[in-house]
Every structure is written in C-alpha cells, then in structure tokens.
C-alpha cells in the first residue's frame, strides 16, 4: 500500500492511493498479483491550446480523476519465466 501527493499552483491535487496484493502458490512457481491505483491528470498546454492539422485544443478541459486496475499471472522457474498481465483504466 502506498500514497502519492503532488502539488500544483493552479489546482488542488488529491492524495492518490495505490494497493497491491500478491500470492504465491504451487511450490512458489506460480504467482498471482492484483494492483489498483488512483490516477489524476492535469490537462497540458497543448490539450488546452493546440491548433494544427485536424486537432484543436479545448481551454474548457478540467483535470481527470480515476482508477487503474491490473491483474497479473506469473510463472517463474530457474530457466523459464512467463507473465500475463491485464490492465483496465
């Protein structure tokens, strides 16, 4: 479990928590792990004001707040390693 705090002069950024839980099973060869984290994104200068090609900035954009989740299954032996990961944001 962890937390991240950032500061910005123009916006109050909340504390973003993150959690991770892992478990080994079957003779410590297989591992399953779950992760979740809060995410926060401030619009960039280009997001607000870019003008070029087919893109146009939007000065009305607000910060984005959400969650990111991940699940991984890992197989780990001395000579072989395999990892499968699934993410959702």
C-alpha positions, 0 to 999 in steps of 0.5 A, spaced: 500 500 500 502 506 498 500 514 497 502 519 492 501 527 493 503 532 488 502 539 488 500 544 483 499 552 483 493 552 479 489 546 482 488 542 488 491 535 487 488 529 491 492 524 495 492 518 490 492 511 493 495 505 490 494 497 493 497 491 491 496 484 493 500 478 491 500 470 492 504 465 491 502 458 490 504 451 487 511 450 490 512 458 489 512 457 481 506 460 480 504 467 482 498 471 482 498 479 483 492 484 483 494 492 483 489 498 483 491 505 483 488 512 483 490 516 477 489 524 476 491 528 470 492 535 469 490 537 462 497 540 458 498 546 454 497 543 448 490 539 450 488 546 452 491 550 446 493 546 440 491 548 433 494 544 427 492 539 422 485 536 424 486 537 432 484 543 436 485 544 443 479 545 448 481 551 454 474 548 457 478 541 459 478 540 467 483 535 470 481 527 470 480 523 476 480 515 476 482 508 477 487 503 474 486 496 475 491 490 473 491 483 474 497 479 473 499 471 472 506 469 473 510 463 472 517 463 474 522 457 474 530 457 474 530 457 466 523 459 464 519 465 466 512 467 463 507 473 465 500 475 463 498 481 465 491 485 464 490 492 465 483 496 465 483 504 466 
